[in-house]
Amino acid sequence: MVEELDEKESGGLNLPFYLGVVRRRHMLFLIPLLVGWFAVWGTSWLLPARYRSSTLILVEQPTMPKDYVTPNVNDDLQERLQSITQQILSRTRLLHIIEQVNLYGDPRSRMTEDEKIDRLRKDIEIELVHNAQNEVSAFNVYFSSRDPRVAQQVTSELTNLFITKNLEVRQQQSEGTTKFLEDQLETARQALSEQEEKIRQFKGQHVGELPAQLSSNLQILAGLQSQLQTEEDALNTAKQQRVYLETLVNQYRTMQSSARVPANGTAPVGLPSLDAELDRLKAQLADLSSHYTDKHPDVRKLKDQIAKTEKMRGQMIAGLQTTDAGHPDAATVDAADVRDGSPMVQLQGQLRANRVEVANRERGIAELKAKVGEYQSRLNQEPVREQQLSDLTRGYDQSKANYDALLKKKNDSAMATSMELLQQGERFRILDPPSLPTKPDFPNRLKFCGIGLGVGLVLGTLVAGAFEFLDDRIHDEKELQKLLPVPVMSEIPALVNPADARKERQRLWLGWATAALVSATILVGSAISYLRG
């Protein structure tokens, strides 16, 4: 039963065995521990110290709301920062900083310019700060140097370069955008002018045939047709008047040849025709008066014609009466025919006037028919002109829309450029000025102290374990029992004399003192690393 219990205990953690190893090998553990720790910790004091200066630059949004002025630069701040960083880390700018601050000017170092530039690029670090929306709200600029003041000075130079370069880049991008839009606007203006010139020439070449003039053409055509109808009616009336006047002239001549009034006292032969003409003219006047006023040209003309006819009738009756009373001969009658104001002369004058009127009206009707044909031709050409003008107008509308859109964009871009020139756009502001480091950033001696402690523990464990593994002596009765082929019946306790006991106590005290010394040394080193590290 006891043997089974011992076997179970041997399968787990053998604490007495490890305690025995500590008692036997504690010096082989403590000395490598101290040596390993001191080697790493001492190395941290031998390495050259490098101081790290930092500054925090806040990205301020434009003071003008975007609803009023839309920025015309790249909104991707991270991409713009990368571009600005590449420009700042260019060879020319870094050489200027190296010469200005006299970086890496140690006479013992024989670094070339390219090596100095590569070294400076490695010493510069930029860290972006994102907000809750994963947008860049700020960024840190770090620079490491052996001299804390040099680190602060270089960080200040880099900060000024970032602020200045950002303003310069934004202004250049804004002005470039505005210039591009101005060029595009000028191109669009020229295209629009060409379209306007084409439309102007088209309208000039087809005056009266355009769709916008359709209603006016229809009205003019209707007026011309009405006027043509009126002229044709007037021409028919004039022709009828001519026939009537010719009949009167013939009748008057016949009446003069008879040279007397009939014995039965009836009216002359021409008077009934004259009375019939007066009745016709009066009926026509009554018809016109029912449609037009007395100031209408046709009404006034008809009244004049009635007055002339009535006067002619009166003169004819008076002439006949004079002829009948005196019984003149034929020569006297002929002389009366040529007398001014005689009915025959008036009839012949009216006949000539009537012929002139007929010719004028025929000429006017021909002209009206030509105009009617012209306007009908215009109306026939209107669908073709409408299609042609629609094609021209479509290109003009597209050019006009493009021009208006570019004009709006150009005005917005010009306003955004003015905002950038006034430095009212997005800009960088120093939130934390470049710091003057008081402790070196590298090496971190407190961290080196912890690393040294870990190295010492590993080294002490390896040394103590190696000596324990190479030691072939038996220090435990269980190991002895494993080597014996027969079970152990009894054990003889160790016989310790006073001298051995004293040596054992001295060895124990020496171990505790060494452990205390090692612990105290590590604690003091850690405190020094923390305070001066």
C-alpha positions in Angstrom: 0.0 0.0 0.0 2.8 2.4 0.9 4.7 1.5 -2.3 1.6 2.3 -4.4 1.3 5.7 -2.6 4.9 6.4 -3.4 4.5 5.5 -7.0 1.5 7.9 -7.3 3.5 10.8 -5.7 6.4 10.2 -8.0 4.1 10.6 -11.0 3.3 14.2 -10.0 5.4 17.2 -9.0 8.3 15.9 -7.0 8.7 18.9 -4.7 11.4 17.4 -2.4 13.5 16.7 -5.4 13.4 20.3 -6.7 14.1 21.6 -3.2 17.1 19.4 -3.0 18.3 20.7 -6.3 17.9 24.3 -5.1 19.8 23.5 -1.9 22.6 21.9 -3.8 22.8 24.2 -6.9 21.6 27.6 -5.6 25.0 29.2 -6.1 25.2 27.8 -9.7 21.8 29.5 -10.3 22.3 32.8 -8.6 25.8 33.6 -10.1 24.7 33.1 -13.8 21.5 35.0 -13.0 23.5 38.0 -11.8 25.9 37.7 -14.7 23.2 37.4 -17.3 21.2 40.3 -15.9 24.3 42.5 -15.5 25.5 41.7 -19.0 22.2 42.9 -20.6 21.6 45.7 -18.2 25.2 47.0 -18.6 24.9 46.8 -22.3 21.9 49.2 -22.1 24.3 51.7 -20.5 26.9 51.2 -23.1 24.6 51.7 -26.1 24.4 55.4 -27.3 21.3 57.1 -26.0 18.8 58.4 -28.5 16.2 61.0 -27.6 12.8 61.1 -29.3 11.0 64.4 -29.7 7.3 64.4 -30.7 4.6 66.8 -31.7 0.9 66.4 -32.2 -0.7 68.2 -35.2 -4.5 68.6 -35.3 -6.3 68.5 -38.6 -8.8 71.4 -38.5 -11.8 71.3 -40.8 -12.8 74.3 -42.9 -14.3 77.2 -41.0 -16.8 77.7 -43.9 -19.6 75.0 -44.0 -19.4 72.7 -47.0 -23.1 73.6 -47.8 -21.9 77.1 -48.7 -18.4 76.5 -50.1 -17.5 73.0 -51.4 -13.7 72.4 -51.3 -12.2 71.6 -54.7 -9.1 69.6 -53.4 -8.6 66.0 -52.6 -10.7 65.0 -49.6 -8.6 61.9 -48.9 -6.4 63.3 -46.1 -4.4 60.1 -45.7 -3.5 60.1 -49.4 -2.6 63.8 -49.2 -0.4 63.2 -46.1 1.4 60.5 -48.0 2.0 62.8 -50.9 3.2 65.6 -48.5 5.4 63.2 -46.6 7.1 62.1 -49.9 7.7 65.7 -50.8 9.1 66.5 -47.4 11.3 63.4 -47.4 12.8 64.3 -50.7 16.5 64.6 -51.1 16.6 68.4 -51.5 14.6 69.1 -48.3 16.4 66.6 -46.2 19.8 67.9 -47.3 18.6 71.4 -46.3 17.6 70.2 -42.8 20.9 68.3 -42.4 22.9 71.4 -43.3 20.8 73.7 -41.2 20.9 71.6 -38.0 24.4 70.1 -38.8 23.0 66.5 -38.3 25.5 63.6 -38.3 28.3 66.1 -38.2 30.6 63.9 -36.1 34.1 64.2 -37.6 34.8 60.6 -36.8 31.9 59.5 -39.0 32.6 59.4 -42.7 29.0 59.2 -43.9 28.1 60.2 -47.4 25.2 62.4 -48.2 23.1 59.5 -49.3 23.8 57.7 -46.1 22.9 60.7 -44.1 19.6 61.1 -46.0 18.8 57.4 -45.4 19.6 57.7 -41.7 17.4 60.8 -41.4 14.5 59.1 -43.1 14.8 56.2 -40.6 14.9 58.6 -37.7 11.6 60.3 -38.8 8.3 58.6 -37.9 4.8 59.7 -38.7 1.8 58.2 -36.9 -1.8 58.9 -37.9 -4.5 59.3 -35.3 -8.1 58.2 -36.3 -11.3 59.2 -34.7 -14.4 57.0 -34.1 -15.4 57.3 -37.8 -12.0 56.0 -38.8 -11.1 59.4 -40.2 -7.7 61.0 -39.8 -8.2 63.7 -37.1 -4.6 64.3 -36.2 -1.1 62.9 -36.6 2.1 62.7 -34.6 5.6 63.5 -35.9 8.6 61.9 -34.2 12.3 62.4 -34.6 15.1 60.6 -32.8 18.6 61.9 -32.2 21.4 61.6 -29.7 21.0 65.3 -28.8 17.6 66.1 -27.3 17.7 69.7 -28.5 18.6 68.6 -32.0 15.6 66.2 -31.9 13.4 69.0 -30.8 14.7 71.4 -33.5 14.4 68.9 -36.3 10.8 68.0 -35.2 10.0 71.7 -35.2 11.4 72.0 -38.8 9.4 69.0 -39.9 6.2 70.4 -38.3 6.6 73.7 -40.1 7.2 71.9 -43.4 4.0 69.9 -42.9 1.9 73.0 -42.1 3.4 75.1 -44.9 3.4 72.3 -47.5 -0.2 71.4 -46.7 -1.3 75.0 -47.4 0.8 75.1 -50.5 -0.5 71.8 -51.8 -4.1 72.7 -51.1 -3.7 76.1 -52.9 -2.0 74.5 -55.8 -4.6 71.8 -56.2 -7.4 74.4 -55.8 -5.9 76.8 -58.3 -5.2 73.9 -60.7 -8.8 72.7 -60.4 -10.0 76.3 -61.1 -7.6 76.7 -64.1 -8.8 73.4 -65.5 -12.4 74.3 -65.2 -11.7 77.7 -66.8 -10.0 76.0 -69.8 -12.9 73.6 -70.1 -15.4 76.5 -69.8 -13.6 78.4 -72.6 -13.8 75.3 -74.8 -17.5 74.9 -74.0 -18.1 78.6 -74.7 -16.5 78.3 -78.2 -18.6 75.2 -78.9 -21.7 77.1 -77.8 -20.8 80.1 -79.9 -20.4 77.8 -82.9 -23.8 76.3 -82.3 -25.3 79.8 -81.9 -23.7 80.9 -85.2 -25.1 77.9 -87.0 -28.6 78.6 -85.7 -28.3 82.3 -86.5 -27.2 81.5 -90.1 -29.9 78.9 -90.5 -32.6 81.4 -89.3 -31.1 84.1 -91.5 -31.3 81.8 -94.6 -34.8 80.6 -93.9 -36.6 83.7 -92.7 -40.4 83.1 -92.8 -40.0 79.3 -92.9 -39.2 78.7 -89.2 -41.6 76.8 -86.9 -42.0 79.8 -84.7 -43.4 81.8 -87.6 -46.1 79.2 -88.5 -48.9 81.0 -86.8 -47.9 84.4 -88.2 -47.6 82.8 -91.7 -51.0 81.3 -91.4 -52.5 84.6 -90.3 -50.7 86.5 -93.2 -51.8 83.8 -95.7 -55.4 84.1 -94.4 -55.2 87.9 -94.8 -53.7 87.6 -98.2 -56.4 85.2 -99.3 -59.1 87.5 -97.9 -57.5 90.5 -99.7 -57.2 88.5 -102.9 -60.9 87.6 -102.7 -61.7 91.3 -102.1 -59.6 92.4 -105.0 -61.2 89.8 -107.3 -64.6 91.0 -106.3 -63.5 94.6 -106.9 -62.1 93.5 -110.3 -65.4 91.9 -111.3 -67.2 95.0 -110.2 -64.8 97.2 -112.2 -65.3 95.0 -115.3 -69.0 95.3 -114.9 -68.6 99.0 -114.5 -66.5 99.1 -117.7 -69.2 97.2 -119.6 -71.8 99.6 -118.2 -69.8 102.7 -119.2 -69.1 101.4 -122.7 -72.9 100.8 -123.0 -73.6 104.3 -121.8 -71.1 105.8 -124.3 -72.6 103.9 -127.1 -76.1 104.8 -126.1 -75.2 108.4 -125.6 -73.7 108.5 -129.1 -76.9 106.9 -130.5 -79.0 109.5 -128.6 -77.0 112.4 -129.9 -77.4 111.1 -133.5 -81.1 111.2 -133.1 -80.9 114.8 -131.8 -84.3 114.9 -130.4 -86.6 113.7 -127.6 -89.4 111.4 -128.7 -92.7 113.1 -129.5 -94.6 111.1 -127.0 -92.6 112.7 -124.2 -90.9 109.6 -123.0 -87.5 109.5 -121.5 -84.4 109.3 -123.7 -83.1 106.0 -124.7 -80.0 106.0 -122.2 -81.9 107.2 -119.2 -83.4 103.8 -118.3 -80.0 102.1 -118.3 -78.7 105.0 -116.2 -81.6 104.6 -113.7 -81.0 100.9 -113.6 -77.3 101.4 -112.8 -78.3 103.9 -110.1 -80.7 101.3 -108.6 -77.9 98.7 -108.7 -75.4 101.0 -107.1 -77.8 102.0 -104.4 -78.6 98.3 -103.6 -74.9 97.5 -103.5 -74.4 100.5 -101.1 -77.2 99.3 -98.9 -75.5 95.9 -98.7 -72.1 97.3 -97.9 -73.5 99.6 -95.3 -74.9 96.7 -93.4 -71.4 95.2 -93.1 -69.1 98.3 -93.0 -69.2 101.8 -91.7 -69.4 104.9 -93.8 -65.6 105.4 -93.5 -64.9 102.1 -95.3 -63.0 102.7 -98.6 -65.5 100.6 -100.7 -68.5 102.5 -99.1 -67.0 105.9 -99.8 -66.0 104.9 -103.4 -69.5 103.6 -104.1 -71.1 106.8 -102.8 -68.8 108.9 -105.1 -69.8 106.7 -108.0 -73.5 107.1 -107.2 -73.0 110.9 -107.0 -71.2 111.0 -110.3 -73.9 108.8 -111.9 -76.7 111.1 -110.6 -74.8 114.2 -111.8 -74.3 112.5 -115.2 -78.1 111.8 -115.4 -78.9 115.4 -114.6 -76.5 116.7 -117.2 -77.9 114.3 -119.7 -81.4 115.5 -119.1 -80.4 119.1 -119.3 -78.4 118.6 -122.5 -81.3 116.9 -124.1 -83.7 119.6 -123.2 -81.3 122.3 -124.6 -80.9 120.4 -127.8 -84.6 119.9 -128.2 -85.3 123.7 -127.8 -82.8 125.1 -130.2 -82.8 122.3 -132.8 -79.0 122.7 -133.5 -77.4 121.1 -136.4 -74.9 118.2 -136.4 -71.9 120.5 -136.2 -73.3 122.1 -133.1 -73.9 118.6 -131.5 -70.3 117.6 -132.2 -69.0 120.8 -130.7 -71.1 120.0 -127.6 -69.5 116.6 -127.4 -66.0 118.0 -126.9 -67.1 120.7 -124.6 -65.6 120.4 -121.1 -68.0 119.0 -118.6 -70.3 117.4 -121.2 -71.7 114.0 -120.3 -69.8 112.3 -123.2 -66.4 113.6 -122.0 -67.2 112.5 -118.4 -68.2 109.1 -119.6 -65.1 108.7 -121.6 -63.0 109.9 -118.7 -64.7 107.4 -116.3 -64.2 104.7 -118.9 -60.5 105.4 -119.1 -60.3 105.5 -115.3 -62.1 102.3 -115.2 -59.7 100.6 -117.6 -56.8 101.9 -115.5 -58.5 100.5 -112.3 -59.0 97.2 -114.0 -55.4 97.0 -115.0 -54.2 98.0 -111.5 -56.5 95.5 -109.9 -55.3 92.7 -112.2 -51.7 93.6 -111.4 -52.5 93.7 -107.7 -54.3 90.3 -108.0 -51.2 88.9 -109.7 -49.0 90.2 -106.9 -51.3 88.8 -104.3 -51.3 85.4 -105.9 -47.5 85.4 -106.0 -47.4 86.3 -102.3 -50.0 83.6 -101.5 -47.9 81.1 -103.4 -44.8 82.3 -101.5 -46.5 81.8 -98.1 -47.9 78.5 -99.1 -44.4 77.4 -100.1 -43.2 78.6 -96.7 -45.8 76.5 -95.0 -44.9 73.5 -97.1 -41.2 73.9 -96.1 -42.0 74.3 -92.4 -41.8 70.6 -91.4 -38.4 70.3 -93.1 -37.1 73.4 -91.4 -38.5 72.2 -88.1 -36.5 69.0 -88.3 -33.4 70.8 -89.4 -33.8 73.4 -86.6 -34.5 70.6 -84.1 -31.2 68.9 -85.0 -29.3 72.2 -84.6 -31.2 73.1 -81.4 -30.5 69.7 -79.9 -26.7 70.2 -80.2 -27.1 73.8 -78.9 -29.1 72.6 -75.9 -26.4 70.0 -75.1 -23.7 72.6 -75.4 -25.7 75.1 -73.3 -26.3 72.6 -70.6 -22.6 71.6 -70.6 -21.6 75.3 -70.5 -24.0 76.1 -67.6 -22.7 73.1 -65.6 -19.1 74.1 -66.2 -19.9 77.7 -65.3 -21.4 76.7 -62.0 -18.5 74.4 -61.2 -16.0 77.1 -62.2 -17.7 79.6 -59.9 -17.8 77.2 -57.0 -14.2 76.3 -57.6 -13.2 80.0 -57.8 -14.9 80.5 -54.4 -13.2 77.5 -52.9 -9.8 78.8 -54.2 -10.5 82.2 -52.6 -11.2 80.3 -49.4 -8.0 78.4 -49.6 -6.0 81.6 -50.4 -7.5 83.2 -47.2 -6.5 80.0 -45.3 -10.0 79.3 -44.3 -10.0 75.7 -45.6 -8.7 72.6 -44.0 -5.4 73.3 -42.2 -3.0 71.8 -39.8 -2.6 73.3 -36.3 0.0 72.4 -33.7 -1.8 71.0 -30.7 1.3 69.8 -28.8 4.5 71.7 -29.6 7.7 69.7 -30.3 8.8 68.3 -26.9 12.3 68.5 -25.4 12.9 64.9 -24.3 14.5 64.5 -20.9 14.9 60.7 -21.0 16.2 58.7 -23.9 13.8 56.7 -26.0 16.4 54.1 -26.8 17.7 52.2 -25.1 14.9 51.7 -22.7 17.0 50.7 -19.7 14.1 49.6 -17.6 13.0 47.3 -20.3 16.6 46.1 -20.7 16.6 45.4 -17.0 13.5 43.2 -17.4 15.1 41.5 -20.4 18.3 40.9 -18.4 16.4 39.4 -15.6 14.7 37.0 -18.0 18.1 36.2 -19.6 19.7 35.6 -16.1 16.9 33.3 -15.1 17.2 31.2 -18.2 21.0 31.2 -17.9 20.9 30.2 -14.2 18.4 27.5 -14.9 20.5 26.1 -17.7 23.7 26.2 -15.7 22.2 24.6 -12.6 20.3 22.0 -14.7 23.5 21.2 -16.6 25.5 20.6 -13.4 22.6 18.5 -11.9 22.4 16.5 -15.1 26.1 15.8 -15.2 26.3 14.9 -11.5 26.1 11.0 -11.2 25.8 11.0 -7.4 22.6 9.7 -5.7 21.0 12.3 -3.5 17.6 10.7 -3.0 16.6 7.4 -1.4 14.0 6.9 -4.1 16.6 6.9 -6.8 18.6 4.4 -4.8 15.5 2.2 -4.4 15.1 2.3 -8.2 18.7 1.0 -8.6 18.5 -1.9 -6.1 17.0 -5.2 -7.3 15.5 -6.0 -3.9 13.3 -3.9 -1.6 14.9 -1.8 1.2 14.2 -3.3 4.6 15.5 -0.4 6.7 17.5 2.9 6.5 20.4 4.1 8.5 20.1 7.9 9.2 23.0 10.2 8.3 25.5 10.8 11.0 26.4 14.5 11.1 29.3 15.8 13.2 29.4 19.4 14.5 31.9 20.5 11.9 29.7 19.3 9.0 26.7 20.9 10.6 28.6 24.2 10.9 29.7 24.0 7.3 26.2 23.3 6.2 24.9 26.4 8.1 27.7 28.5 6.6 26.8 27.3 3.2 23.1 28.0 3.8 23.8 31.5 5.1 26.1 32.2 2.1 23.4 31.1 -0.2 20.8 33.4 1.4 23.4 36.3 1.4 24.1 35.7 -2.2 20.4 35.6 -3.1 19.9 38.8 -1.1 22.8 40.5 -2.9 21.6 39.4 -6.3 18.1 40.6 -5.5 19.3 43.9 -4.1 21.6 44.5 -7.1 18.7 43.8 -9.5 16.4 46.1 -7.6 18.9 48.9 -7.4 19.7 48.5 -11.1 15.9 48.6 -11.9 15.5 51.8 -9.8 18.4 53.5 -11.5 17.1 52.5 -14.9 13.7 53.9 -13.9 15.0 57.2 -12.5 17.7 57.9 -15.1 16.7 55.6 -17.9 
